[in-house]
């Protein structure tokens, strides 16, 4: 089974990662459609903009925390940085035996970030989410001087609805205070905004955050069967509008070769300021199973329609396979015994600390595969989406 943020990808790491690769497929529905009958969803339905570049950084606390959150605050002397960023590494050269050994003997202090950006006038009327994939730690966030909230954990992602706070066609300023002085683990944890920050603009009626959940059952799959896969798709539809909304959910399954296989559709009503879940089921004949040697991945393309027009579209990547653990015989994948050759990987990496670029994650996986690894333990915290 597999859940995905914003209906987004539940990604596998290719031929590695028995434990992390996407599992099954879900499905919502009862009425099949031919792929040719589907409406064409445009890329502009849901716009996700990365806000990783051109941040301003101030190590340590500021004199006036009230002034620093305002748009008019003079931040011209702050240090320009790009995300991901681990400011604890900036203290390299200031090692001290009085600092914590497990955190590299480096000094740790609070720090501030600011980011200027423009919200286009075309986004008026849309729901806008500000997403932080990872900030270490105890972060407090303001937008245009208004306090959005606090997130204590340094490892879990968090999100704010800024639909009523953002200024369209004008300068917007995000201000973030982080304080990594209280540790959560006994390993190097760094400090700062170390994963992506993004802005998502979408229709009031949209696939909810983590709104798709997919499962697959291969009958007798634990014995090596692969004749069919029973698919269940659960889609949570969110309505942030002021009135109830009639909608259609179209779920299209695309094969590992990129060809559309089948589509399912359902219609229902979602209450104003409410959420409704649609469940669809179907059978996929002769599925191409995910395995270590052949990591076959499908896609679920979810489209929401109102009045016959698409208003939101998301894509979720998934695989179909059967796993079984036997206390006496070990681990079985698709009915075949597989010896797990795995490693435990903390999120940090030499030279960059916890600010690991996506490309470095892919390189690390490729190196592990060359070593013969087929499994990945994500240590003590949720892994990077990459």
C-alpha positions as CSV (number, residue, x, y, z in Angstrom):
1,X,0.0,0.0,0.0
2,X,1.1,3.5,-0.5
3,X,0.1,7.0,0.5
4,X,1.2,10.2,-1.2
5,X,1.4,13.8,-0.3
6,X,-0.8,16.1,-2.5
7,X,-1.6,13.0,-4.5
8,X,2.1,13.1,-5.4
9,X,4.6,10.4,-6.1
10,X,5.1,7.4,-3.8
11,X,8.5,6.7,-5.2
12,X,10.6,3.5,-5.3
13,X,14.4,3.6,-5.4
14,X,14.5,1.4,-8.4
15,X,16.0,-2.0,-8.0
16,X,17.1,-1.3,-4.4
17,X,14.9,-0.8,-1.4
18,X,12.7,-3.6,-0.7
19,X,11.3,-1.6,2.3
20,X,10.9,1.8,0.6
21,X,9.7,1.0,-2.9
22,X,6.1,1.8,-3.6
23,X,3.8,-1.0,-2.9
24,X,0.5,-1.4,-4.4
25,X,-2.1,0.3,-6.3
26,X,-5.3,1.7,-5.2
27,X,-8.4,2.4,-7.0
28,X,-11.5,4.4,-6.6
29,X,-14.4,3.5,-8.7
30,X,-16.8,1.5,-10.6
31,X,-17.3,3.0,-14.1
32,X,-14.5,2.2,-16.5
33,X,-13.5,4.6,-19.3
34,X,-11.4,4.3,-22.4
35,X,-8.2,6.4,-22.2
36,X,-9.3,8.2,-25.3
37,X,-12.4,9.4,-23.6
38,X,-10.5,11.2,-20.8
39,X,-10.4,15.0,-20.7
40,X,-7.0,16.5,-21.2
41,X,-5.6,17.8,-17.9
42,X,-3.3,20.8,-18.3
43,X,-0.1,21.3,-16.3
44,X,-1.5,24.6,-15.0
45,X,-4.2,22.9,-12.9
46,X,-1.9,22.6,-9.9
47,X,1.2,24.6,-9.7
48,X,4.0,23.7,-7.4
49,X,6.8,26.3,-7.2
50,X,10.1,25.5,-5.5
51,X,11.2,28.3,-3.1
52,X,14.8,26.9,-2.6
53,X,16.8,29.8,-4.0
54,X,17.6,33.3,-2.8
55,X,17.0,33.0,1.0
56,X,18.7,35.4,3.4
57,X,20.3,34.0,6.6
58,X,21.3,35.4,10.0
59,X,23.2,33.2,12.5
60,X,22.2,33.7,16.1
61,X,19.2,35.7,17.4
62,X,18.3,39.2,16.3
63,X,18.0,42.2,18.5
64,X,14.3,42.7,17.9
65,X,12.2,39.6,17.0
66,X,9.1,41.8,16.5
67,X,10.8,43.9,13.8
68,X,12.5,41.1,11.9
69,X,9.2,39.4,10.9
70,X,7.9,42.6,9.1
71,X,8.2,43.1,5.4
72,X,9.9,46.4,5.9
73,X,12.8,45.0,8.0
74,X,16.2,45.8,6.5
75,X,17.8,42.4,5.7
76,X,20.2,43.6,3.1
77,X,23.2,42.7,5.3
78,X,22.0,39.1,5.8
79,X,23.9,36.3,4.1
80,X,22.4,34.9,0.8
81,X,21.9,31.1,0.9
82,X,20.2,28.5,-1.2
83,X,18.4,25.4,0.1
84,X,19.1,22.9,1.3
85,X,21.1,24.6,4.0
86,X,22.8,23.2,7.2
87,X,24.2,26.3,9.1
88,X,25.8,24.2,11.8
89,X,28.5,23.2,9.3
90,X,29.3,26.9,9.0
91,X,30.8,26.5,12.4
92,X,33.5,24.2,11.2
93,X,36.8,25.4,12.5
94,X,35.1,26.3,15.9
95,X,35.3,22.8,17.2
96,X,35.4,22.5,21.0
97,X,35.6,19.6,23.3
98,X,33.0,21.3,25.4
99,X,30.4,20.8,22.6
100,X,28.5,17.6,22.1
101,X,30.6,14.8,20.8
102,X,27.9,13.0,18.9
103,X,27.1,16.3,17.1
104,X,30.6,16.8,15.8
105,X,31.9,19.0,18.6
106,X,30.3,21.9,16.6
107,X,28.7,25.0,18.2
108,X,24.9,25.1,17.9
109,X,22.8,28.2,18.1
110,X,19.4,29.6,16.9
111,X,19.2,31.3,13.5
112,X,16.9,33.2,11.2
113,X,15.9,33.0,7.6
114,X,14.0,35.4,5.3
115,X,12.7,34.8,1.8
116,X,11.2,37.4,-0.6
117,X,8.9,36.2,-3.4
118,X,6.0,37.3,-5.6
119,X,2.6,35.6,-5.7
120,X,1.1,36.2,-9.2
121,X,-2.2,38.0,-9.6
122,X,-3.4,35.0,-11.5
123,X,-3.5,33.0,-8.3
124,X,-6.3,35.0,-6.8
125,X,-9.1,32.7,-5.7
126,X,-6.8,29.6,-5.5
127,X,-5.9,27.7,-2.4
128,X,-2.2,28.2,-1.5
129,X,-0.1,25.9,0.6
130,X,3.4,26.6,1.9
131,X,5.2,23.4,2.4
132,X,8.4,22.7,4.4
133,X,9.8,19.3,3.8
134,X,12.3,19.5,6.7
135,X,13.6,22.1,9.2
136,X,15.8,21.3,12.1
137,X,14.3,22.2,14.5
138,X,11.7,24.0,16.6
139,X,10.8,26.3,13.8
140,X,8.5,29.3,13.9
141,X,7.2,30.7,10.7
142,X,5.7,34.1,9.7
143,X,4.4,35.4,6.4
144,X,4.1,39.1,5.9
145,X,4.4,39.7,9.6
146,X,1.6,37.2,10.5
147,X,2.5,34.2,12.6
148,X,1.6,31.0,10.8
149,X,2.7,28.5,13.4
150,X,5.3,26.5,15.1
151,X,6.7,23.0,14.3
152,X,8.9,21.4,17.0
153,X,10.0,18.3,15.2
154,X,13.2,18.5,13.1
155,X,12.3,15.5,10.9
156,X,8.7,15.7,9.8
157,X,7.3,17.8,7.0
158,X,4.7,20.5,7.7
159,X,2.4,22.8,5.8
160,X,0.5,26.1,6.2
161,X,-2.5,27.4,4.3
162,X,-1.6,30.9,3.3
163,X,-4.6,31.6,1.0
164,X,-5.7,34.5,3.2
165,X,-2.2,35.8,4.1
166,X,-0.5,36.0,0.8
167,X,-0.4,39.3,-1.1
168,X,-1.1,38.8,-4.8
169,X,1.0,40.8,-7.3
170,X,3.2,42.1,-4.4
171,X,6.3,41.3,-2.4
172,X,5.7,38.5,0.2
173,X,8.2,37.7,2.9
174,X,8.6,34.4,4.7
175,X,10.5,34.6,8.1
176,X,11.6,31.5,9.8
177,X,13.4,31.1,13.2
178,X,15.0,27.8,13.9
179,X,16.5,26.6,17.2
180,X,18.5,23.3,17.0
181,X,19.9,23.6,20.5
182,X,17.7,20.9,21.9
183,X,18.7,17.6,20.3
184,X,16.4,14.8,19.2
185,X,19.0,12.1,18.7
186,X,22.5,11.0,19.6
187,X,23.9,11.5,16.1
188,X,24.8,14.5,14.0
189,X,21.6,16.5,13.4
190,X,22.8,19.8,12.0
191,X,20.5,22.8,11.9
192,X,18.5,24.9,9.4
193,X,16.1,24.5,6.5
194,X,17.6,21.4,5.0
195,X,14.9,20.2,2.6
196,X,12.7,21.7,0.0
197,X,10.3,24.6,0.6
198,X,7.5,24.9,-2.0
199,X,4.4,26.9,-2.8
200,X,1.4,25.1,-4.2
201,X,-1.5,26.9,-5.8
202,X,-4.7,24.9,-6.7
203,X,-8.4,25.0,-7.1
204,X,-10.5,25.1,-4.0
205,X,-11.7,21.6,-5.0
206,X,-8.5,19.4,-5.0
207,X,-6.9,16.2,-4.0
208,X,-6.2,16.5,-0.3
209,X,-2.7,16.5,1.1
210,X,-1.6,12.8,1.3
211,X,-4.9,12.3,-0.4
212,X,-4.2,9.1,-2.4
213,X,-3.8,5.7,-0.9
214,X,-3.1,2.6,-3.0
215,X,-3.2,-1.1,-2.3
216,X,-2.9,-4.2,-4.4
217,X,-3.6,-7.8,-3.8
218,X,-2.2,-10.5,-6.1
219,X,-4.2,-13.7,-5.5
220,X,-1.7,-16.4,-4.5
221,X,1.1,-14.0,-5.0
222,X,2.9,-15.5,-2.0
223,X,3.2,-18.6,-4.1
224,X,4.5,-16.9,-7.2
225,X,1.2,-16.3,-9.0
226,X,0.9,-13.2,-11.3
227,X,-2.3,-13.7,-13.3
228,X,-4.0,-10.6,-11.9
229,X,-3.8,-7.9,-9.3
230,X,-6.9,-6.6,-7.4
231,X,-6.5,-2.9,-7.1
232,X,-8.1,-0.5,-4.6
233,X,-7.7,3.3,-5.0
234,X,-8.7,5.7,-2.2
235,X,-8.9,9.4,-3.1
236,X,-9.6,12.1,-0.5
237,X,-11.2,15.2,-2.2
238,X,-10.9,18.5,-0.3
239,X,-13.3,21.4,-0.8
240,X,-12.0,24.6,0.7
241,X,-14.8,26.6,-1.0
242,X,-17.8,28.2,0.6
243,X,-20.5,26.0,-1.1
244,X,-20.9,22.2,-1.7
245,X,-19.3,21.0,-4.9
246,X,-20.2,18.2,-7.3
247,X,-17.1,16.6,-8.8
248,X,-15.8,13.7,-10.8
249,X,-12.8,11.6,-10.0
250,X,-11.0,10.1,-13.0
251,X,-8.3,7.6,-12.1
252,X,-6.1,6.4,-15.0
253,X,-3.6,3.6,-14.7
254,X,-0.5,3.9,-16.8
255,X,1.8,0.9,-17.3
256,X,5.6,0.7,-16.8
257,X,5.9,1.3,-20.6
258,X,4.1,4.6,-20.3
259,X,0.9,3.3,-22.1
260,X,-2.5,3.9,-20.5
261,X,-4.2,0.6,-19.4
262,X,-7.6,1.6,-18.0
263,X,-9.4,4.4,-16.3
264,X,-12.1,4.6,-13.6
265,X,-14.5,7.4,-12.8
266,X,-16.9,8.3,-10.0
267,X,-19.0,11.3,-9.2
268,X,-20.0,12.6,-5.8
269,X,-20.7,15.7,-3.7
270,X,-18.3,17.2,-1.2
271,X,-19.5,19.6,1.5
272,X,-18.2,23.1,1.8
273,X,-15.0,23.3,3.9
274,X,-15.2,19.5,3.9
275,X,-13.5,16.3,2.7
276,X,-14.9,13.2,1.0
277,X,-13.2,9.9,0.2
278,X,-13.9,8.0,-3.0
279,X,-13.0,4.3,-3.2
280,X,-12.5,2.6,-6.6
281,X,-11.7,-1.0,-7.3
282,X,-10.6,-2.8,-10.5
283,X,-8.6,-5.8,-11.6
284,X,-5.4,-5.6,-13.6
285,X,-4.6,-8.7,-15.7
286,X,-1.1,-10.1,-16.0
287,X,0.5,-7.3,-14.0
288,X,4.3,-6.6,-14.3
289,X,5.4,-7.2,-10.7
290,X,8.0,-5.1,-8.9
291,X,11.1,-7.1,-8.0
292,X,14.7,-6.3,-7.1
293,X,15.9,-7.4,-10.5
294,X,13.1,-5.7,-12.4
295,X,11.6,-2.8,-10.5
296,X,8.5,-2.3,-12.6
297,X,6.6,0.9,-11.7
298,X,3.1,2.0,-12.7
299,X,1.5,5.5,-12.4
300,X,-1.9,6.5,-11.2
301,X,-3.0,9.7,-12.8
302,X,-5.8,11.3,-10.8
303,X,-7.9,14.1,-12.3
304,X,-10.8,16.0,-10.7
305,X,-13.4,17.6,-12.8
306,X,-16.2,20.2,-12.2
307,X,-18.8,21.0,-14.8
308,X,-16.9,18.8,-17.3
309,X,-13.6,20.7,-16.9
310,X,-10.5,19.5,-15.1
311,X,-9.6,21.5,-11.9
312,X,-6.9,19.4,-10.4
313,X,-4.5,16.6,-11.5
314,X,-1.9,14.6,-9.6
315,X,0.4,11.6,-10.3
316,X,1.2,8.8,-7.9
317,X,4.0,6.2,-8.7
318,X,3.4,2.7,-7.4
319,X,4.6,-0.9,-7.7
320,X,2.7,-4.2,-7.4
321,X,4.2,-7.0,-5.4
322,X,3.6,-9.5,-2.6
323,X,5.8,-9.8,0.5
324,X,5.8,-12.4,3.2
325,X,8.0,-12.9,6.3
326,X,8.5,-16.5,7.7
327,X,10.1,-16.9,11.1
328,X,11.9,-20.0,10.0
329,X,12.6,-19.3,6.3
330,X,13.0,-15.6,6.1
331,X,11.7,-13.0,3.6
332,X,9.8,-13.8,0.4
333,X,9.1,-11.5,-2.5
334,X,6.5,-12.6,-5.0
335,X,6.8,-16.1,-3.7
336,X,10.6,-16.2,-4.0
337,X,13.0,-16.2,-1.1
338,X,15.2,-13.1,-1.1
339,X,18.1,-12.6,1.3
340,X,18.0,-9.0,2.5
341,X,21.4,-7.3,2.1
342,X,20.8,-3.9,3.6
343,X,22.3,-0.9,5.3
344,X,21.0,1.7,7.8
345,X,21.5,5.2,6.3
346,X,21.2,8.4,8.4
347,X,20.0,11.4,6.4
348,X,23.4,13.3,6.7
349,X,26.3,12.9,4.3
350,X,30.0,13.9,4.5
351,X,30.7,17.4,3.5
352,X,27.1,18.6,3.4
353,X,25.7,17.6,6.8
354,X,21.9,17.2,6.7
355,X,21.6,19.5,3.6
356,X,21.7,16.6,1.1
357,X,20.8,17.5,-2.5
358,X,18.4,15.2,-4.4
359,X,21.2,14.3,-6.8
360,X,23.4,13.0,-4.0
361,X,20.6,10.8,-2.8
362,X,20.4,9.1,-6.2
363,X,24.2,8.8,-6.3
364,X,24.2,7.2,-2.8
365,X,21.6,4.6,-3.9
366,X,23.6,3.7,-7.0
367,X,26.8,3.2,-5.0
368,X,24.9,1.0,-2.5
369,X,23.6,-1.1,-5.4
370,X,27.1,-1.6,-6.7
371,X,28.0,-2.9,-3.2
372,X,25.2,-5.5,-3.5
373,X,22.6,-3.8,-1.3
374,X,19.0,-4.5,-2.0
375,X,17.4,-2.9,1.0
376,X,17.6,0.5,2.8
377,X,16.8,1.2,6.5
378,X,15.9,4.9,6.9
379,X,17.4,5.2,10.3
380,X,15.4,7.1,12.9
381,X,13.3,9.5,10.9
382,X,11.2,9.9,7.7
383,X,13.5,9.9,4.6
384,X,13.8,12.5,2.0
385,X,11.2,12.3,-0.8
386,X,14.1,12.0,-3.2
